[in-house]
Amino acid sequence: MLAPVPVPPRHVDELIEPAGEEAIERLRDAASALSGARILELNSTNFGGGVAELLFSQVGLMIDLGLHTEWRVMGGHEDFFAVTKAVHNALQGAEIPWTLRMQETYLNQNRENAEAWSDDFDFVIVHDPQPAAMLALLEEEGRRKGKWAWRCHIDLSNSYPPVWDYYAQWVSRYDGAVFTMGDFVRPGLEGPEVFLVPPSIDPLSTKNCWIGDRTSHEVLVRYGIDARRPIVTQVSRFDPWKDPLGVIDAYRIVKESVPAVQLVMVASMAQDDPEGLQYLEMTEEHRDGDPDVFLLSNLQGVGNLEVNAIQRESTVIVQKSIREGFGLVVSEGMWKERPVVGGNTGGIRLQIEDGVSGFLVDSVEECAARVGELLADPALRATMGRVARERVKDRFLTPREIEDYLRMLVAL
């Protein structure tokens, strides 16, 4: 229960080159008001999702800034994660059966984790629905200390009411609630002070650092991808909200005019996403044996280096989400100067200026049209890629997100 996650040591000064001196100065200024503070980051998995990726990059930097920061993962079992995956979908708008048994499974797992709570922190940041009830359980026992913030990476604007009504009782106890953008805040949310903090990417991580052509080509050869032909890539979980079947449909339309095009779909199968294998199987079935469609994941040894290489070798990157909290992979592609075609939804709209730093699309047909346009126009790809990288540098790199969090903690 509440297993600590080790993180590698980091040095903030290493980010001066990619992020700029001004960004690092602002970050140090924000940290100075919290020197010596004890901070806990709490979530439900240490690999396979955007939250884990963010924490793996950021916790070491917070320690280097003089903040006593820990990252811990709550314990859980298969039934619990099946419930919280359903909850995730419901909070994004899906109607699900919401039974007393599901509520008991959720609350019992939170109670087991709360019983293992022993340390005192000045600040606790709880990520997403899985551990959301722990604060209330600690309060009931008189063991709550410090300020607590609930970081919601989900769009709550159209949540399924029975599920949100259940979660509102837990969320209302927090001092702060953090959302990616204002549109994601649940109407009528009462209790916590609301803060807006868009996510970010780490430019020095294995997934985003510079790697040479030889390394990239070796990765493509390993997985049978032809570097001499156009490559369209989507990196995301196999999840209905990421619309993997729609991506294949768009690819098939593009292939009618660009027969040489290849589609690469890369995912990380996470512990807290039991639906992942099911949707991988559905996507495999929809692929229908097409040798130019590659379905890759960590099950085949695809890690951060491989994702980096595939993104850098891609001609166009796609993130055709139907709902999206943010979509770190959009900024990842933009940072690598690749044009990105993204679903016109959620946090993707924060990242892409339509027609300037990428394209926003609302349908399979529009996705196919924009991908085809980019494949046919190398100059447009190059121009859009350069603009995209600068936008990420200005808005979506790690120092800015940590600064936002630290200023939130000061405000609390």
VMD Tcl script that draws the C-alpha trace (Angstrom):
set ca {
  {0.00 0.00 0.00}
  {1.21 3.53 -0.83}
  {4.41 2.23 -2.37}
  {7.15 4.85 -2.84}
  {8.37 5.36 -6.40}
  {12.10 6.02 -6.83}
  {12.98 8.76 -9.30}
  {16.35 9.63 -10.84}
  {18.17 12.75 -9.63}
  {17.58 15.81 -11.78}
  {19.17 19.25 -12.04}
  {17.08 22.26 -12.96}
  {19.99 24.00 -14.67}
  {19.99 21.28 -17.33}
  {16.73 22.78 -18.61}
  {18.20 26.22 -19.30}
  {19.14 25.34 -22.88}
  {15.80 23.93 -24.07}
  {13.48 26.12 -21.94}
  {15.45 29.37 -21.67}
  {17.01 31.22 -18.72}
  {13.90 33.30 -18.03}
  {11.74 30.20 -17.51}
  {14.26 28.75 -15.03}
  {14.53 32.02 -13.13}
  {10.74 32.13 -12.73}
  {10.79 28.53 -11.53}
  {13.43 29.19 -8.88}
  {11.52 32.25 -7.71}
  {8.36 30.19 -7.26}
  {10.25 27.51 -5.32}
  {11.94 29.98 -2.97}
  {8.67 30.64 -1.11}
  {8.32 26.91 -0.33}
  {11.88 26.03 0.64}
  {11.91 22.94 2.84}
  {8.24 22.10 2.30}
  {7.22 18.41 2.36}
  {5.17 17.53 -0.72}
  {3.55 14.23 -1.68}
  {2.41 13.31 -5.20}
  {-0.12 10.45 -5.05}
  {-1.57 8.49 -7.96}
  {-2.48 4.93 -8.98}
  {0.31 3.72 -11.27}
  {4.01 4.35 -11.80}
  {4.05 3.55 -15.52}
  {1.96 3.51 -18.65}
  {0.07 6.79 -18.48}
  {0.56 10.52 -18.81}
  {0.37 11.17 -15.06}
  {3.17 8.72 -14.30}
  {5.23 10.22 -17.09}
  {4.79 13.72 -15.69}
  {5.68 12.70 -12.15}
  {8.73 10.72 -13.23}
  {10.14 13.89 -14.81}
  {9.02 16.45 -12.26}
  {9.62 14.97 -8.80}
  {13.41 14.92 -9.18}
  {13.40 18.54 -10.32}
  {11.28 19.58 -7.32}
  {13.79 17.89 -5.03}
  {16.62 19.81 -6.73}
  {14.68 23.02 -6.03}
  {14.91 22.32 -2.28}
  {11.46 20.79 -1.83}
  {11.19 17.48 0.06}
  {9.05 15.76 -2.54}
  {7.91 12.14 -2.63}
  {5.86 10.16 -5.15}
  {3.75 7.27 -3.93}
  {1.35 4.89 -5.68}
  {-1.79 3.58 -4.03}
  {-2.35 -0.17 -3.90}
  {-5.13 -1.67 -6.00}
  {-6.46 -4.90 -7.45}
  {-8.08 -5.88 -10.73}
  {-11.66 -5.24 -9.61}
  {-10.74 -1.81 -8.27}
  {-9.07 -0.75 -11.51}
  {-12.01 -2.07 -13.53}
  {-14.27 0.21 -11.45}
  {-12.01 3.25 -11.77}
  {-11.66 2.76 -15.53}
  {-15.46 2.79 -15.78}
  {-15.46 5.89 -13.56}
  {-12.93 7.55 -15.86}
  {-15.23 6.97 -18.83}
  {-18.29 8.18 -16.90}
  {-16.58 11.36 -15.78}
  {-15.88 12.07 -19.44}
  {-19.55 11.63 -20.27}
  {-20.21 7.91 -20.80}
  {-23.29 6.38 -19.20}
  {-22.29 3.33 -17.18}
  {-24.00 1.00 -14.72}
  {-23.16 2.54 -11.33}
  {-23.90 0.00 -8.65}
  {-23.53 -0.14 -4.88}
  {-21.06 -2.97 -5.36}
  {-18.86 -0.74 -7.53}
  {-19.01 2.02 -4.94}
  {-18.07 -0.44 -2.18}
  {-15.13 -1.77 -4.21}
  {-13.88 1.77 -4.72}
  {-14.31 2.92 -1.15}
  {-12.89 -0.24 0.43}
  {-9.69 0.07 -1.61}
  {-9.32 3.72 -0.62}
  {-9.90 2.76 3.01}
  {-7.16 0.12 2.89}
  {-4.77 2.72 1.53}
  {-5.85 5.31 4.09}
  {-5.10 2.82 6.86}
  {-1.51 2.64 5.59}
  {-1.12 6.43 5.82}
  {1.55 7.34 8.36}
  {3.52 10.42 7.27}
  {2.83 14.12 7.58}
  {3.14 16.39 4.56}
  {2.68 20.11 4.13}
  {1.02 19.52 0.77}
  {-0.55 16.49 -0.88}
  {-1.44 16.46 -4.58}
  {-3.84 13.63 -5.41}
  {-4.12 12.72 -9.08}
  {-7.41 11.68 -10.69}
  {-10.35 9.65 -9.31}
  {-8.57 6.54 -8.04}
  {-7.31 7.95 -4.67}
  {-9.82 10.82 -4.42}
  {-11.66 9.47 -1.33}
  {-8.56 9.14 0.84}
  {-8.73 12.67 2.18}
  {-12.26 12.24 3.51}
  {-11.35 8.91 5.11}
  {-8.37 10.47 6.89}
  {-10.54 13.37 8.04}
  {-13.05 10.95 9.56}
  {-10.23 9.53 11.70}
  {-8.80 12.93 12.60}
  {-5.57 12.20 10.68}
  {-5.72 14.87 8.02}
  {-2.76 17.28 7.99}
  {-1.51 19.86 5.53}
  {-3.14 21.30 2.43}
  {-4.62 18.94 -0.17}
  {-5.17 19.52 -3.88}
  {-7.01 17.21 -6.27}
  {-5.45 17.21 -9.73}
  {-8.11 16.17 -12.25}
  {-6.67 15.28 -15.66}
  {-10.18 14.57 -17.02}
  {-12.76 16.80 -18.73}
  {-15.60 16.94 -16.17}
  {-17.80 19.37 -18.09}
  {-20.29 16.70 -19.20}
  {-19.83 14.01 -16.53}
  {-22.46 11.33 -16.08}
  {-24.47 12.76 -13.11}
  {-24.78 9.63 -10.92}
  {-21.02 9.08 -10.94}
  {-20.13 12.75 -10.51}
  {-22.60 13.12 -7.64}
  {-20.78 10.29 -5.88}
  {-17.35 11.84 -6.46}
  {-18.43 15.36 -5.55}
  {-18.62 14.33 -1.90}
  {-14.90 13.47 -1.95}
  {-13.73 16.37 -4.11}
  {-15.56 18.96 -1.99}
  {-13.17 18.23 0.92}
  {-10.06 19.44 -0.92}
  {-8.46 22.84 -0.49}
  {-7.74 23.12 -4.19}
  {-8.87 21.47 -7.43}
  {-6.59 21.63 -10.46}
  {-7.80 21.33 -14.04}
  {-6.10 21.51 -17.42}
  {-8.41 24.26 -18.68}
  {-11.45 26.19 -17.57}
  {-13.78 24.27 -19.88}
  {-13.03 21.09 -17.90}
  {-14.34 22.36 -14.56}
  {-17.55 20.71 -13.46}
  {-20.36 23.31 -13.37}
  {-21.44 23.91 -9.80}
  {-18.27 22.49 -8.24}
  {-18.28 23.54 -4.58}
  {-15.57 23.44 -1.94}
  {-12.05 23.67 -3.37}
  {-10.43 26.72 -4.90}
  {-10.01 26.10 -8.64}
  {-6.62 26.38 -10.38}
  {-5.80 25.89 -14.08}
  {-2.50 24.14 -14.88}
  {-1.96 22.68 -18.37}
  {0.39 19.66 -18.49}
  {3.81 19.73 -20.11}
  {6.55 17.59 -21.60}
  {10.11 17.11 -20.40}
  {12.44 18.09 -23.26}
  {15.29 16.07 -21.74}
  {13.42 12.83 -21.16}
  {14.29 9.74 -23.15}
  {11.09 10.24 -25.12}
  {11.84 13.84 -26.11}
  {15.62 14.34 -26.11}
  {17.55 14.57 -29.35}
  {18.55 11.25 -30.93}
  {20.43 10.74 -34.16}
  {19.19 9.37 -37.46}
  {21.10 6.12 -37.04}
  {19.31 5.31 -33.79}
  {15.93 6.20 -35.26}
  {16.48 4.07 -38.35}
  {17.58 1.11 -36.25}
  {14.27 1.27 -34.34}
  {12.25 1.31 -37.56}
  {14.17 -1.66 -38.93}
  {13.57 -3.58 -35.71}
  {9.80 -3.28 -36.13}
  {9.70 -3.67 -39.90}
  {8.74 -0.07 -40.68}
  {10.07 1.27 -43.99}
  {11.84 4.62 -43.47}
  {11.73 5.33 -47.20}
  {7.92 5.48 -47.26}
  {5.53 8.00 -45.62}
  {4.75 7.22 -41.97}
  {1.64 8.39 -40.11}
  {1.80 7.74 -36.36}
  {-0.57 7.88 -33.41}
  {0.85 7.29 -29.93}
  {-1.88 6.68 -27.35}
  {-3.54 4.04 -25.25}
  {-5.84 1.66 -27.04}
  {-8.93 3.34 -25.71}
  {-12.30 4.28 -27.27}
  {-11.71 7.97 -26.51}
  {-8.54 7.88 -28.64}
  {-10.56 6.44 -31.55}
  {-8.02 3.89 -32.84}
  {-10.60 2.43 -35.24}
  {-11.25 5.88 -36.67}
  {-7.51 6.38 -37.18}
  {-7.39 3.21 -39.28}
  {-10.42 4.37 -41.26}
  {-8.72 7.71 -41.99}
  {-5.52 5.90 -43.01}
  {-7.49 3.79 -45.49}
  {-8.90 6.90 -47.13}
  {-5.41 8.41 -47.38}
  {-4.04 5.18 -48.84}
  {-6.34 5.49 -51.83}
  {-4.29 8.49 -53.02}
  {-0.98 7.68 -51.28}
  {-0.58 3.91 -51.65}
  {2.87 3.89 -50.01}
  {1.66 5.32 -46.69}
  {2.19 3.32 -43.50}
  {0.28 3.67 -40.21}
  {2.05 3.12 -36.88}
  {-0.03 2.97 -33.70}
  {1.96 2.84 -30.46}
  {0.54 2.29 -26.97}
  {1.65 1.60 -23.45}
  {-0.44 -0.99 -21.65}
  {-0.94 0.39 -18.14}
  {-1.75 -1.43 -14.91}
  {-4.74 0.80 -14.18}
  {-6.30 0.36 -17.66}
  {-7.83 -3.13 -17.83}
  {-9.71 -2.23 -21.02}
  {-6.47 -1.72 -22.90}
  {-6.06 -5.33 -24.05}
  {-9.69 -5.46 -25.13}
  {-9.32 -2.42 -27.35}
  {-5.99 -3.67 -28.65}
  {-7.79 -6.81 -29.79}
  {-10.54 -4.73 -31.40}
  {-7.96 -2.61 -33.19}
  {-6.10 -5.71 -34.36}
  {-9.34 -7.07 -35.77}
  {-10.06 -3.76 -37.52}
  {-6.55 -3.78 -38.99}
  {-7.67 -6.88 -40.86}
  {-4.17 -8.14 -41.58}
  {-2.97 -5.00 -43.37}
  {0.86 -5.31 -43.39}
  {1.23 -1.52 -43.53}
  {-0.57 -1.03 -40.19}
  {1.73 -1.58 -37.20}
  {0.25 -2.03 -33.73}
  {3.07 -1.71 -31.21}
  {3.26 -1.47 -27.42}
  {5.47 -2.10 -24.42}
  {4.45 -5.75 -24.80}
  {6.81 -5.81 -27.79}
  {9.54 -3.87 -26.05}
  {8.48 -0.43 -27.22}
  {9.66 2.09 -24.63}
  {10.34 5.80 -24.54}
  {13.38 5.62 -26.82}
  {11.40 3.73 -29.44}
  {8.52 6.22 -29.25}
  {11.00 9.08 -29.67}
  {12.50 7.43 -32.74}
  {9.16 6.63 -34.35}
  {7.85 10.16 -33.78}
  {11.01 11.69 -35.26}
  {10.80 9.45 -38.32}
  {7.09 10.13 -38.84}
  {5.93 12.23 -41.75}
  {2.72 13.23 -39.95}
  {1.58 12.62 -36.38}
  {-2.08 12.08 -35.54}
  {-3.96 12.28 -32.25}
  {-7.56 11.71 -33.31}
  {-9.10 11.80 -29.86}
  {-12.84 12.13 -29.32}
  {-12.29 13.31 -25.73}
  {-8.89 14.30 -24.42}
  {-7.71 15.67 -21.11}
  {-4.57 17.05 -22.74}
  {-2.69 14.59 -24.91}
  {1.01 14.90 -24.10}
  {1.82 13.18 -27.38}
  {0.61 16.26 -29.27}
  {3.28 18.45 -27.69}
  {5.79 15.63 -28.08}
  {5.26 15.59 -31.83}
  {5.26 19.39 -32.05}
  {8.54 19.56 -30.08}
  {10.10 17.27 -32.68}
  {8.97 19.67 -35.43}
  {6.42 17.28 -36.83}
  {3.01 18.49 -38.04}
  {0.23 17.11 -35.85}
  {-3.37 16.46 -36.87}
  {-5.42 16.37 -33.67}
  {-9.02 15.88 -32.67}
  {-10.80 19.17 -32.09}
  {-11.39 18.49 -28.43}
  {-10.22 19.25 -24.91}
  {-6.58 19.98 -24.24}
  {-5.58 19.39 -27.86}
  {-7.15 22.76 -28.63}
  {-4.79 24.37 -26.11}
  {-1.79 23.04 -28.00}
  {-2.65 23.34 -31.68}
  {-3.53 26.61 -33.40}
  {-5.57 25.27 -36.29}
  {-3.80 25.82 -39.59}
  {-0.77 27.42 -37.90}
  {0.95 24.91 -35.60}
  {-1.09 21.90 -36.75}
  {-4.61 20.97 -37.77}
  {-7.76 20.32 -35.70}
  {-10.30 17.88 -37.12}
  {-13.82 16.72 -36.26}
  {-14.26 13.58 -38.36}
  {-12.54 10.65 -40.02}
  {-12.92 12.32 -43.41}
  {-11.46 15.62 -42.23}
  {-8.57 13.79 -40.59}
  {-7.82 11.95 -43.82}
  {-7.99 15.18 -45.82}
  {-5.55 17.03 -43.56}
  {-3.11 14.11 -43.42}
  {-3.26 13.85 -47.21}
  {-2.64 17.59 -47.55}
  {0.45 17.38 -45.37}
  {1.81 14.30 -47.10}
  {1.56 16.15 -50.42}
  {3.28 19.36 -49.23}
  {6.79 19.07 -47.71}
  {7.10 22.86 -47.37}
  {3.89 23.05 -45.32}
  {5.12 20.23 -43.09}
  {8.42 22.02 -42.46}
  {6.85 25.42 -41.74}
  {4.16 24.02 -39.48}
  {6.73 21.92 -37.62}
  {8.95 24.92 -36.84}
  {6.02 26.97 -35.55}
  {4.82 24.02 -33.49}
  {8.17 23.60 -31.71}
  {8.27 27.26 -30.71}
  {4.73 27.05 -29.34}
  {5.71 24.12 -27.13}
  {8.85 25.93 -25.94}
  {6.79 28.95 -24.92}
  {3.89 27.12 -23.25}
  {4.26 23.38 -22.66}
  {7.66 22.51 -21.18}
  {8.20 21.12 -17.67}
  {9.51 24.29 -15.93}
  {6.27 26.17 -16.64}
  {4.08 23.41 -15.22}
  {6.13 23.03 -12.02}
  {6.09 26.80 -11.60}
  {2.29 26.81 -11.90}
  {2.00 24.05 -9.26}
  {4.32 25.81 -6.83}
  {2.45 29.08 -7.14}
  {-0.77 27.16 -6.49}
  {0.70 25.68 -3.29}
  {1.77 29.14 -2.14}
  {-1.77 30.39 -2.78}
  {-3.21 27.53 -0.70}
}
mol new
graphics top color blue
foreach p $ca { graphics top sphere $p radius 0.5 }
foreach p [lrange $ca 0 end-1] q [lrange $ca 1 end] { graphics top cylinder $p $q radius 0.2 }
display resetview
